[in-house]
Amino acid sequence: MKPTHGIKRGRRRWRGWLPAAAAALGGALAGCGGGEPAGPAPNVLLIVIDTLRADHLGCYGYFRNTSPFLDGFAASNLVFEDAFCSIPITLPSHSTILSGLYPQKTGVLRNWGTLPDSIVTLPEILRSRGYRTGAVVSTAVLKKGKNLEQGFDDYLENWGISEKVPRGEGAAWELKGLAEDADRMALEWIERDRDRPFFLFINYYDVHGPYVEDERFARTFDPDSPRFLEYLRGHYDRMPDLDWKRESITFYDRSLRYLDRELETFFARLRELGVLENALVVVTSDHGNGLFQHGDYWSHGEQLYDEHIHIPLLVKLPGKGRAGRIRGMVETVDLLPSILELAGIDPPEGGDGTSFLPLLNGTGGKERVYAMSVLEDRLNRPRPREFAVRTRDAKLICRPGGESSFYRLDRDPLEMADVFARAETDQRGFLTSLRNRGAAWYRPVLSAGDGGGGPDENTLRELKALGYITP
């Protein structure tokens, strides 16, 4: 039997569609209540849109019409306004989502390595409760062999198969898949067995470069429109002065518009199949993207500004559900216990996350959240870089042994003005508290020695092609 290392497996309890949440929500959600088991287990659909920053969705305030379907989905369901990832890079963040553990405990700190078999994952728990479990991943970063596949009956890889992806234009094109293929694979998997509840995890990679232009949206969004240029001047620390920068951000938005359209088609088919009404649906991201907002940094993984760590989180509850905007900070590490509780399964002990269900009743929420970045040295070994401690109104970013930055988010939500020097005089005690808490959270990374070896030759080639490691 697989060791659980202090993780207690909960017992199965079906009391309608939201049994475990009833006490936490004080009966606030329709359909809750105690009593005898009365209702089928909900299907669980977990969608992770790789590299999607929250503020490029209309439901989070973006002015471009990038996401009409997701905006409509948000209006009918729950929108968590303050959700954050703990590490803005793909494999480590997905490892945290599926394990409910911070990266320090998974040991996966860069886009290589293996999730330890001793860690009990969300699909393993759900499969042990009678769920059939499937995954569709659309990037080679999440390929088999990194042990994310543990607990999945089927782990389907979606890359190198689309006719729309241009060939002969670089190895990166061979390492990503498109949403339309992910949806086709997911629907085929769902239809294979309709007698048991399912847990399906889908990773979409469309808003991660390189971008594939869909002819339907090839001219959507003008990179030189006055409204867009005004937006850039107001949201960026300096105006991108090259045409390709404005065009690159527009390509990002067009890719999101393509994905949104494919999601609309996918969800329509789910309704036709009758598997959506009694489903718990979670739509989120593993991390955001810089998009040149601070300096010339385009991608993700190094910086800890909100454009990198603030992510969307949309939740559809089973049955009639509930709609509304939820305040209170949550982290991706909280997804596992929350999903299990909403599915009527006791969350495991020993995890790092806490259920966000009390927030639905206006209580709970975290006083602070944490994030880290880790880079590789010249031998491609993980090395600590910096950590961030964020409260609702402030953020401290620390480089161990180096400079720190401090932002007053209540006055400066775009993190344009570093006021660390002034705060050291005016708020010394508050800064010291944040620094000490962040250092304690980050300490396992600092003490990890050489961080293990680097990636194997094939993985190194793939990560260089996708831009994760500079050649």
Stockholm file with secondary structure:
# STOCKHOLM 1.0

chainA/1-471         MKPTHGIKRGRRRWRGWLPAAAAALGGALAGCGGGEPAGPAPNVLLIVIDTLRADHLGCYGYFRNTSPFLDGFAASNLVFEDAFCSIPITLPSHSTILSGLYPQKTGVLRNWGTLPDSIVTLPEILRSRGYRTGAVVSTAVLKKGKNLEQGFDDYLENWGISEKVPRGEGAAWELKGLAEDADRMALEWIERDRDRPFFLFINYYDVHGPYVEDERFARTFDPDSPRFLEYLRGHYDRMPDLDWKRESITFYDRSLRYLDRELETFFARLRELGVLENALVVVTSDHGNGLFQHGDYWSHGEQLYDEHIHIPLLVKLPGKGRAGRIRGMVETVDLLPSILELAGIDPPEGGDGTSFLPLLNGTGGKERVYAMSVLEDRLNRPRPREFAVRTRDAKLICRPGGESSFYRLDRDPLEMADVFARAETDQRGFLTSLRNRGAAWYRPVLSAGDGGGGPDENTLRELKALGYITP
#=GR chainA/1-471 SS CCCCTTCCCCCBCCSTTCTTHHHHHTTCSTTCCCSSCCSCCCEEEEEEETTCCGGGSGGGTCSSCSCHHHHHHHHHSEEESSEECSSSSHHHHHHHHHHSCCHHHHCCCSSCSCCCTTSCCHHHHHHHTTCEEEEEECBGGGCTTSSTTTTCSEEEECCSCCTTSCTTSCGGGGGBCCHHHHHHHHHHHHHHCCSSCEEEEEEECTTSSSCCCCGGGTTCSCTTCHHHHHHHHHHSSSCCCSHHHHHHHHHHHHHHHHHHHHHHHHHHHHHHHTCSTTEEEEEECSCCCCTTSSTTCCSSSSCCSHHHHEECEEEECSTTCCCEEECSBEEGGGHHHHHHHHTTBCCCTTCSCCCSGGGGGTCCCBSCEEEEEEEECTTSCEEEEEEEEECSSEEEEECTTSCEEEEETTTCTTCCCCCHHHHHHHSHHHHHHHHHHHHHHHHHHHTSTTCSCCCCHHHHHHHHHTTSSCC
#=GC SS_cons         CCCCTTCCCCCBCCSTTCTTHHHHHTTCSTTCCCSSCCSCCCEEEEEEETTCCGGGSGGGTCSSCSCHHHHHHHHHSEEESSEECSSSSHHHHHHHHHHSCCHHHHCCCSSCSCCCTTSCCHHHHHHHTTCEEEEEECBGGGCTTSSTTTTCSEEEECCSCCTTSCTTSCGGGGGBCCHHHHHHHHHHHHHHCCSSCEEEEEEECTTSSSCCCCGGGTTCSCTTCHHHHHHHHHHSSSCCCSHHHHHHHHHHHHHHHHHHHHHHHHHHHHHHHTCSTTEEEEEECSCCCCTTSSTTCCSSSSCCSHHHHEECEEEECSTTCCCEEECSBEEGGGHHHHHHHHTTBCCCTTCSCCCSGGGGGTCCCBSCEEEEEEEECTTSCEEEEEEEEECSSEEEEECTTSCEEEEETTTCTTCCCCCHHHHHHHSHHHHHHHHHHHHHHHHHHHTSTTCSCCCCHHHHHHHHHTTSSCC
//
